[in-house]
Amino acid sequence: GSILEETNKNKQVVLVLYEAINTRDGQTVHQILAPDLEWWFHGPPAHQFMMRLLTGASSDQTFLFDVDPLSVTTFGSTVIVEGCDHKRSISWVHAWTVSTDGIITQVREYFNTSLTVTRLVNSSQTPPSNYNSSSSSSSPSPSSGSSSTAEITPVHCFSVWESSFSNRVGKSVPGLVLAI
């Protein structure tokens, strides 16, 4: 119940941000974004539209960038938003990170790139109920305070989301993987 509530809250924070951007409500934008927002951008420098909007770098009041989300998907604190600007023939994906206090702390922005989100899973993890078992002396419990050399365990990635709008821009685009 609380995970679903947090997921819905994070999605709502990001949707409020898009509404504030579209209405040019700078006060709401500043309330939602962390002052030290971590920003990642992948795409041609000329397509840094979100940065221009959020920083005010575009002095042209008629500058418009279509930030109406076509899909919104959440994974805990990560909110993935996908859209397409048909006038400019570009597709975009924003991956926002929302903190527990409802402030956006990070954005990863992708243009004309197919994005696949994966979750990393340690294939040899033991279930939480077996983790504190005292039957194995070689595996200290987290509360024991002792340390040992960690073994390298295989990690598997499985896809949890993949962009679907990049094919609408009418051109082939490179693919990237974002691990959460």
VEXMIMI-158165 format. One record per residue (C-alpha): residue number from 1; residue in three letters; z, x, y. Coordinates in Angstrom, 2 decimals, padded with zeros to 5 digits. Each point is the difference from the previous one (the first is absolute). Layout:
# residues N
<site><k>NUM</k><r>ALA</r><zz>Z</zz><xx>X</xx><yy>Y</yy></site>
...
//
This chain:
# residues 180
<site><k>1</k><r>GLY</r><zz>000.00</zz><xx>000.00</xx><yy>000.00</yy></site>
<site><k>2</k><r>SER</r><zz>000.94</zz><xx>002.68</xx><yy>002.54</yy></site>
<site><k>3</k><r>ILE</r><zz>-003.07</zz><xx>002.11</xx><yy>-000.85</yy></site>
<site><k>4</k><r>LEU</r><zz>-002.28</zz><xx>-002.98</xx><yy>000.64</yy></site>
<site><k>5</k><r>GLU</r><zz>001.86</zz><xx>-000.71</xx><yy>003.23</yy></site>
<site><k>6</k><r>GLU</r><zz>-000.42</zz><xx>003.63</xx><yy>001.15</yy></site>
<site><k>7</k><r>THR</r><zz>-003.69</zz><xx>-000.04</xx><yy>-000.95</yy></site>
<site><k>8</k><r>ASN</r><zz>-000.59</zz><xx>-003.19</xx><yy>001.99</yy></site>
<site><k>9</k><r>LYS</r><zz>001.93</zz><xx>001.42</xx><yy>002.96</yy></site>
<site><k>10</k><r>ASN</r><zz>-002.08</zz><xx>003.20</xx><yy>000.00</yy></site>
<site><k>11</k><r>LYS</r><zz>-003.24</zz><xx>-001.98</xx><yy>-000.21</yy></site>
<site><k>12</k><r>GLN</r><zz>001.14</zz><xx>-002.18</xx><yy>002.91</yy></site>
<site><k>13</k><r>VAL</r><zz>000.84</zz><xx>003.07</xx><yy>002.14</yy></site>
<site><k>14</k><r>VAL</r><zz>-003.53</zz><xx>001.35</xx><yy>-000.46</yy></site>
<site><k>15</k><r>LEU</r><zz>-001.62</zz><xx>-003.39</xx><yy>000.69</yy></site>
<site><k>16</k><r>VAL</r><zz>002.05</zz><xx>-000.30</xx><yy>003.21</yy></site>
<site><k>17</k><r>LEU</r><zz>-001.28</zz><xx>003.46</xx><yy>000.98</yy></site>
<site><k>18</k><r>TYR</r><zz>-003.62</zz><xx>-001.07</xx><yy>-000.45</yy></site>
<site><k>19</k><r>GLU</r><zz>000.62</zz><xx>-003.15</xx><yy>002.04</yy></site>
<site><k>20</k><r>ALA</r><zz>001.60</zz><xx>002.09</xx><yy>002.77</yy></site>
<site><k>21</k><r>ILE</r><zz>-002.97</zz><xx>002.39</xx><yy>-000.04</yy></site>
<site><k>22</k><r>ASN</r><zz>-002.49</zz><xx>-002.87</xx><yy>000.19</yy></site>
<site><k>23</k><r>THR</r><zz>001.85</zz><xx>-001.60</xx><yy>002.93</yy></site>
<site><k>24</k><r>ARG</r><zz>000.67</zz><xx>003.40</xx><yy>001.61</yy></site>
<site><k>25</k><r>ASP</r><zz>003.75</zz><xx>-000.60</xx><yy>-000.07</yy></site>
<site><k>26</k><r>GLY</r><zz>001.15</zz><xx>003.58</xx><yy>000.59</yy></site>
<site><k>27</k><r>GLN</r><zz>003.69</zz><xx>-000.88</xx><yy>000.05</yy></site>
<site><k>28</k><r>THR</r><zz>-000.08</zz><xx>-001.41</xx><yy>-003.54</yy></site>
<site><k>29</k><r>VAL</r><zz>-002.09</zz><xx>002.94</xx><yy>-001.22</yy></site>
<site><k>30</k><r>HIS</r><zz>002.59</zz><xx>002.46</xx><yy>001.37</yy></site>
<site><k>31</k><r>GLN</r><zz>002.85</zz><xx>-001.97</xx><yy>-001.63</yy></site>
<site><k>32</k><r>ILE</r><zz>-001.67</zz><xx>000.09</xx><yy>-003.43</yy></site>
<site><k>33</k><r>LEU</r><zz>-001.23</zz><xx>003.62</xx><yy>-000.06</yy></site>
<site><k>34</k><r>ALA</r><zz>002.31</zz><xx>003.00</xx><yy>-000.33</yy></site>
<site><k>35</k><r>PRO</r><zz>-000.29</zz><xx>002.29</xx><yy>003.05</yy></site>
<site><k>36</k><r>ASP</r><zz>-000.78</zz><xx>002.89</xx><yy>-002.38</yy></site>
<site><k>37</k><r>LEU</r><zz>-002.53</zz><xx>-001.94</xx><yy>-002.09</yy></site>
<site><k>38</k><r>GLU</r><zz>-001.53</zz><xx>002.22</xx><yy>-002.68</yy></site>
<site><k>39</k><r>TRP</r><zz>-003.78</zz><xx>-000.41</xx><yy>000.11</yy></site>
<site><k>40</k><r>TRP</r><zz>-002.60</zz><xx>000.97</xx><yy>-002.58</yy></site>
<site><k>41</k><r>PHE</r><zz>-003.68</zz><xx>-000.58</xx><yy>000.66</yy></site>
<site><k>42</k><r>HIS</r><zz>-002.97</zz><xx>000.36</xx><yy>-002.32</yy></site>
<site><k>43</k><r>GLY</r><zz>-003.43</zz><xx>-000.63</xx><yy>001.45</yy></site>
<site><k>44</k><r>PRO</r><zz>-002.29</zz><xx>001.02</xx><yy>002.83</yy></site>
<site><k>45</k><r>PRO</r><zz>001.97</zz><xx>000.86</xx><yy>003.18</yy></site>
<site><k>46</k><r>ALA</r><zz>-002.08</zz><xx>-002.53</xx><yy>001.94</yy></site>
<site><k>47</k><r>HIS</r><zz>001.59</zz><xx>-002.75</xx><yy>-002.15</yy></site>
<site><k>48</k><r>GLN</r><zz>003.61</zz><xx>000.58</xx><yy>001.03</yy></site>
<site><k>49</k><r>PHE</r><zz>000.09</zz><xx>-003.52</xx><yy>001.46</yy></site>
<site><k>50</k><r>MET</r><zz>003.60</zz><xx>-000.82</xx><yy>-000.99</yy></site>
<site><k>51</k><r>MET</r><zz>001.26</zz><xx>003.19</xx><yy>001.63</yy></site>
<site><k>52</k><r>ARG</r><zz>-001.91</zz><xx>-000.87</xx><yy>003.18</yy></site>
<site><k>53</k><r>LEU</r><zz>001.52</zz><xx>-003.48</xx><yy>000.00</yy></site>
<site><k>54</k><r>LEU</r><zz>003.59</zz><xx>001.03</xx><yy>-000.72</yy></site>
<site><k>55</k><r>THR</r><zz>000.14</zz><xx>002.97</xx><yy>002.35</yy></site>
<site><k>56</k><r>GLY</r><zz>-001.97</zz><xx>-001.57</xx><yy>002.84</yy></site>
<site><k>57</k><r>ALA</r><zz>-002.53</zz><xx>002.85</xx><yy>-000.21</yy></site>
<site><k>58</k><r>SER</r><zz>-002.75</zz><xx>-002.52</xx><yy>000.64</yy></site>
<site><k>59</k><r>SER</r><zz>000.08</zz><xx>-000.83</xx><yy>003.71</yy></site>
<site><k>60</k><r>ASP</r><zz>-002.81</zz><xx>-002.52</xx><yy>-000.49</yy></site>
<site><k>61</k><r>GLN</r><zz>001.59</zz><xx>-003.48</xx><yy>000.04</yy></site>
<site><k>62</k><r>THR</r><zz>-003.05</zz><xx>-001.40</xx><yy>-001.78</yy></site>
<site><k>63</k><r>PHE</r><zz>000.45</zz><xx>002.38</xx><yy>-002.96</yy></site>
<site><k>64</k><r>LEU</r><zz>000.33</zz><xx>-002.15</xx><yy>-003.09</yy></site>
<site><k>65</k><r>PHE</r><zz>000.66</zz><xx>000.93</xx><yy>-003.58</yy></site>
<site><k>66</k><r>ASP</r><zz>000.14</zz><xx>-002.75</xx><yy>-002.59</yy></site>
<site><k>67</k><r>VAL</r><zz>003.50</zz><xx>000.32</xx><yy>-001.50</yy></site>
<site><k>68</k><r>ASP</r><zz>000.05</zz><xx>-003.33</xx><yy>-001.79</yy></site>
<site><k>69</k><r>PRO</r><zz>001.12</zz><xx>000.78</xx><yy>-003.55</yy></site>
<site><k>70</k><r>LEU</r><zz>-002.20</zz><xx>-001.28</xx><yy>-002.80</yy></site>
<site><k>71</k><r>SER</r><zz>002.59</zz><xx>000.86</xx><yy>-002.66</yy></site>
<site><k>72</k><r>VAL</r><zz>003.67</zz><xx>000.99</xx><yy>000.11</yy></site>
<site><k>73</k><r>THR</r><zz>001.83</zz><xx>001.39</xx><yy>-003.03</yy></site>
<site><k>74</k><r>THR</r><zz>003.57</zz><xx>001.31</xx><yy>-000.12</yy></site>
<site><k>75</k><r>PHE</r><zz>001.75</zz><xx>002.47</xx><yy>-002.29</yy></site>
<site><k>76</k><r>GLY</r><zz>003.61</zz><xx>000.09</xx><yy>001.18</yy></site>
<site><k>77</k><r>SER</r><zz>000.01</zz><xx>001.90</xx><yy>003.28</yy></site>
<site><k>78</k><r>THR</r><zz>-003.78</zz><xx>000.64</xx><yy>-000.08</yy></site>
<site><k>79</k><r>VAL</r><zz>-002.34</zz><xx>-002.64</xx><yy>001.44</yy></site>
<site><k>80</k><r>ILE</r><zz>-003.74</zz><xx>000.46</xx><yy>-000.65</yy></site>
<site><k>81</k><r>VAL</r><zz>-002.34</zz><xx>-001.82</xx><yy>002.39</yy></site>
<site><k>82</k><r>GLU</r><zz>-003.76</zz><xx>-000.09</xx><yy>-000.41</yy></site>
<site><k>83</k><r>GLY</r><zz>-002.70</zz><xx>-001.15</xx><yy>002.39</yy></site>
<site><k>84</k><r>CYS</r><zz>-003.62</zz><xx>000.38</xx><yy>000.97</yy></site>
<site><k>85</k><r>ASP</r><zz>-001.60</zz><xx>000.18</xx><yy>003.44</yy></site>
<site><k>86</k><r>HIS</r><zz>-003.53</zz><xx>-001.31</xx><yy>-000.61</yy></site>
<site><k>87</k><r>LYS</r><zz>-001.15</zz><xx>000.75</xx><yy>003.58</yy></site>
<site><k>88</k><r>ARG</r><zz>000.66</zz><xx>003.71</xx><yy>-000.53</yy></site>
<site><k>89</k><r>SER</r><zz>-000.83</zz><xx>-000.03</xx><yy>-003.74</yy></site>
<site><k>90</k><r>ILE</r><zz>003.34</zz><xx>001.52</xx><yy>-000.93</yy></site>
<site><k>91</k><r>SER</r><zz>002.73</zz><xx>-000.90</xx><yy>-002.44</yy></site>
<site><k>92</k><r>TRP</r><zz>003.58</zz><xx>001.06</xx><yy>000.50</yy></site>
<site><k>93</k><r>VAL</r><zz>003.27</zz><xx>000.16</xx><yy>-001.91</yy></site>
<site><k>94</k><r>HIS</r><zz>003.42</zz><xx>000.49</xx><yy>001.58</yy></site>
<site><k>95</k><r>ALA</r><zz>002.99</zz><xx>000.97</xx><yy>-002.13</yy></site>
<site><k>96</k><r>TRP</r><zz>003.19</zz><xx>-000.68</xx><yy>002.00</yy></site>
<site><k>97</k><r>THR</r><zz>003.52</zz><xx>001.08</xx><yy>-000.96</yy></site>
<site><k>98</k><r>VAL</r><zz>002.77</zz><xx>-002.30</xx><yy>001.22</yy></site>
<site><k>99</k><r>SER</r><zz>003.61</zz><xx>001.21</xx><yy>000.09</yy></site>
<site><k>100</k><r>THR</r><zz>002.95</zz><xx>-002.13</xx><yy>-001.12</yy></site>
<site><k>101</k><r>ASP</r><zz>000.72</zz><xx>-000.93</xx><yy>003.63</yy></site>
<site><k>102</k><r>GLY</r><zz>-003.52</zz><xx>-001.45</xx><yy>000.47</yy></site>
<site><k>103</k><r>ILE</r><zz>-001.49</zz><xx>002.92</xx><yy>001.95</yy></site>
<site><k>104</k><r>ILE</r><zz>-003.37</zz><xx>001.46</xx><yy>-000.96</yy></site>
<site><k>105</k><r>THR</r><zz>000.46</zz><xx>003.74</xx><yy>-000.56</yy></site>
<site><k>106</k><r>GLN</r><zz>-003.38</zz><xx>001.04</xx><yy>-001.41</yy></site>
<site><k>107</k><r>VAL</r><zz>-003.63</zz><xx>-001.08</xx><yy>-000.02</yy></site>
<site><k>108</k><r>ARG</r><zz>-002.82</zz><xx>001.40</xx><yy>-002.09</yy></site>
<site><k>109</k><r>GLU</r><zz>-003.36</zz><xx>-001.06</xx><yy>001.36</yy></site>
<site><k>110</k><r>TYR</r><zz>-003.25</zz><xx>000.18</xx><yy>-002.00</yy></site>
<site><k>111</k><r>PHE</r><zz>-003.53</zz><xx>-000.76</xx><yy>001.26</yy></site>
<site><k>112</k><r>ASN</r><zz>-003.08</zz><xx>-000.59</xx><yy>-002.15</yy></site>
<site><k>113</k><r>THR</r><zz>001.93</zz><xx>001.24</xx><yy>-003.00</yy></site>
<site><k>114</k><r>SER</r><zz>000.75</zz><xx>-001.76</xx><yy>-003.24</yy></site>
<site><k>115</k><r>LEU</r><zz>003.73</zz><xx>000.25</xx><yy>-000.62</yy></site>
<site><k>116</k><r>THR</r><zz>001.87</zz><xx>-000.30</xx><yy>-003.28</yy></site>
<site><k>117</k><r>VAL</r><zz>003.78</zz><xx>-000.24</xx><yy>000.07</yy></site>
<site><k>118</k><r>THR</r><zz>001.78</zz><xx>001.37</xx><yy>-003.05</yy></site>
<site><k>119</k><r>ARG</r><zz>003.59</zz><xx>000.10</xx><yy>-001.08</yy></site>
<site><k>120</k><r>LEU</r><zz>001.32</zz><xx>003.21</xx><yy>-001.57</yy></site>
<site><k>121</k><r>VAL</r><zz>002.00</zz><xx>-000.48</xx><yy>-003.18</yy></site>
<site><k>122</k><r>ASN</r><zz>001.85</zz><xx>002.63</xx><yy>-001.97</yy></site>
<site><k>123</k><r>SER</r><zz>-001.09</zz><xx>-000.76</xx><yy>-003.57</yy></site>
<site><k>124</k><r>SER</r><zz>003.13</zz><xx>001.48</xx><yy>-001.57</yy></site>
<site><k>125</k><r>GLN</r><zz>002.59</zz><xx>-001.82</xx><yy>002.15</yy></site>
<site><k>126</k><r>THR</r><zz>002.87</zz><xx>-001.37</xx><yy>-001.96</yy></site>
<site><k>127</k><r>PRO</r><zz>001.18</zz><xx>-003.50</xx><yy>000.70</yy></site>
<site><k>128</k><r>PRO</r><zz>002.93</zz><xx>-000.19</xx><yy>002.42</yy></site>
<site><k>129</k><r>SER</r><zz>002.31</zz><xx>-001.24</xx><yy>-002.78</yy></site>
<site><k>130</k><r>ASN</r><zz>-000.55</zz><xx>003.23</xx><yy>-001.98</yy></site>
<site><k>131</k><r>TYR</r><zz>000.17</zz><xx>002.35</xx><yy>002.99</yy></site>
<site><k>132</k><r>ASN</r><zz>003.80</zz><xx>000.32</xx><yy>000.05</yy></site>
<site><k>133</k><r>SER</r><zz>000.30</zz><xx>000.19</xx><yy>-003.77</yy></site>
<site><k>134</k><r>SER</r><zz>002.50</zz><xx>002.61</xx><yy>-001.12</yy></site>
<site><k>135</k><r>SER</r><zz>-001.75</zz><xx>000.53</xx><yy>-003.34</yy></site>
<site><k>136</k><r>SER</r><zz>-002.16</zz><xx>002.79</xx><yy>001.37</yy></site>
<site><k>137</k><r>SER</r><zz>001.77</zz><xx>003.04</xx><yy>001.43</yy></site>
<site><k>138</k><r>SER</r><zz>-003.22</zz><xx>001.49</xx><yy>001.35</yy></site>
<site><k>139</k><r>SER</r><zz>-000.59</zz><xx>-002.86</xx><yy>002.48</yy></site>
<site><k>140</k><r>PRO</r><zz>002.75</zz><xx>-000.13</xx><yy>002.59</yy></site>
<site><k>141</k><r>SER</r><zz>000.70</zz><xx>-003.33</xx><yy>001.62</yy></site>
<site><k>142</k><r>PRO</r><zz>-000.61</zz><xx>-000.28</xx><yy>003.73</yy></site>
<site><k>143</k><r>SER</r><zz>003.76</zz><xx>-000.11</xx><yy>000.61</yy></site>
<site><k>144</k><r>SER</r><zz>000.80</zz><xx>003.16</xx><yy>-001.98</yy></site>
<site><k>145</k><r>GLY</r><zz>-000.94</zz><xx>002.29</xx><yy>002.87</yy></site>
<site><k>146</k><r>SER</r><zz>-001.41</zz><xx>002.67</xx><yy>-002.31</yy></site>
<site><k>147</k><r>SER</r><zz>-003.53</zz><xx>001.25</xx><yy>000.32</yy></site>
<site><k>148</k><r>SER</r><zz>-002.55</zz><xx>001.12</xx><yy>-002.53</yy></site>
<site><k>149</k><r>THR</r><zz>-003.57</zz><xx>001.14</xx><yy>000.01</yy></site>
<site><k>150</k><r>ALA</r><zz>-002.22</zz><xx>-003.05</xx><yy>000.28</yy></site>
<site><k>151</k><r>GLU</r><zz>-002.76</zz><xx>-000.40</xx><yy>-002.51</yy></site>
<site><k>152</k><r>ILE</r><zz>-003.48</zz><xx>-000.81</xx><yy>001.23</yy></site>
<site><k>153</k><r>THR</r><zz>-000.84</zz><xx>-003.47</xx><yy>-001.19</yy></site>
<site><k>154</k><r>PRO</r><zz>-003.40</zz><xx>-001.62</xx><yy>000.04</yy></site>
<site><k>155</k><r>VAL</r><zz>-000.69</zz><xx>-002.41</xx><yy>002.83</yy></site>
<site><k>156</k><r>HIS</r><zz>-002.53</zz><xx>-002.80</xx><yy>-000.32</yy></site>
<site><k>157</k><r>CYS</r><zz>-001.70</zz><xx>-001.92</xx><yy>002.79</yy></site>
<site><k>158</k><r>PHE</r><zz>-001.01</zz><xx>-003.59</xx><yy>-000.37</yy></site>
<site><k>159</k><r>SER</r><zz>-001.96</zz><xx>-001.97</xx><yy>002.53</yy></site>
<site><k>160</k><r>VAL</r><zz>001.89</zz><xx>-002.79</xx><yy>001.78</yy></site>
<site><k>161</k><r>TRP</r><zz>-002.57</zz><xx>-000.84</xx><yy>002.71</yy></site>
<site><k>162</k><r>GLU</r><zz>-003.58</zz><xx>000.84</xx><yy>000.90</yy></site>
<site><k>163</k><r>SER</r><zz>-001.92</zz><xx>-000.77</xx><yy>003.17</yy></site>
<site><k>164</k><r>SER</r><zz>-002.73</zz><xx>-002.58</xx><yy>-000.34</yy></site>
<site><k>165</k><r>PHE</r><zz>-001.66</zz><xx>-000.22</xx><yy>003.39</yy></site>
<site><k>166</k><r>SER</r><zz>-001.63</zz><xx>003.42</xx><yy>000.24</yy></site>
<site><k>167</k><r>ASN</r><zz>-003.11</zz><xx>-001.30</xx><yy>-001.74</yy></site>
<site><k>168</k><r>ARG</r><zz>-000.50</zz><xx>-002.51</xx><yy>002.83</yy></site>
<site><k>169</k><r>VAL</r><zz>-000.96</zz><xx>002.68</xx><yy>002.52</yy></site>
<site><k>170</k><r>GLY</r><zz>-003.25</zz><xx>000.61</xx><yy>-001.86</yy></site>
<site><k>171</k><r>LYS</r><zz>000.41</zz><xx>003.66</xx><yy>-000.78</yy></site>
<site><k>172</k><r>SER</r><zz>001.56</zz><xx>002.24</xx><yy>-002.58</yy></site>
<site><k>173</k><r>VAL</r><zz>003.45</zz><xx>001.26</xx><yy>000.96</yy></site>
<site><k>174</k><r>PRO</r><zz>002.24</zz><xx>002.71</xx><yy>-001.42</yy></site>
<site><k>175</k><r>GLY</r><zz>003.05</zz><xx>-000.97</xx><yy>-002.03</yy></site>
<site><k>176</k><r>LEU</r><zz>003.59</zz><xx>001.12</xx><yy>000.50</yy></site>
<site><k>177</k><r>VAL</r><zz>003.21</zz><xx>-000.52</xx><yy>-001.95</yy></site>
<site><k>178</k><r>LEU</r><zz>003.32</zz><xx>-000.74</xx><yy>001.70</yy></site>
<site><k>179</k><r>ALA</r><zz>003.02</zz><xx>000.53</xx><yy>-002.26</yy></site>
<site><k>180</k><r>ILE</r><zz>003.13</zz><xx>-001.99</xx><yy>000.73</yy></site>
//
